[in-house]
């Protein structure tokens, strides 16, 4: 008499478990639907408000751009940072890492220093808006994590930036 292999038995049990789980979920969904469904003659309920993405998560999409070989904030960058600062003040539990980036021109050492100056410029601006600096950390990525690949101004202008990462609560 030949016994089934351990692999065959395991596979069979997996199939049975998956089928049982699927059937249970379907039955539970039907029960919930029956419980929650309004009566046919009832007025339709007002639609639920759309779930908003947490404001802090949106901060990681904000980017501050810089001119070539520069760590000074532009007027447009200050507008973005004003919005970021207000959001951070409303959410006192949020901590951010500010990443300084550069384009590929310059030595590795120079670009790391420039990236750090850019990140610190952003941190200092947010601190002047009243954001606690203990909630802000900086790191220079230099040229190591480009936002755009390429060897021309179109790519370089996208890589000269400060971005927000390392969001924690």
Secondary structure, DSSP 4 states (H G I P E B T S, - for coil): --PPPHHHHHHHHHHHHHHHHHHHHHHHHHHHHHHHSPPTTSPPPPPPPPPPPPHHHHHTT-EEE--TT--PPPHHHHHHHHHHHHHHHH-TT-EEEEEEE--S-S-HHHHHHHHHHHHHHHHHHHHHTT--GGGEEEEEEETSS-SS-SSSHHHHHHHSEEEEEEEE-
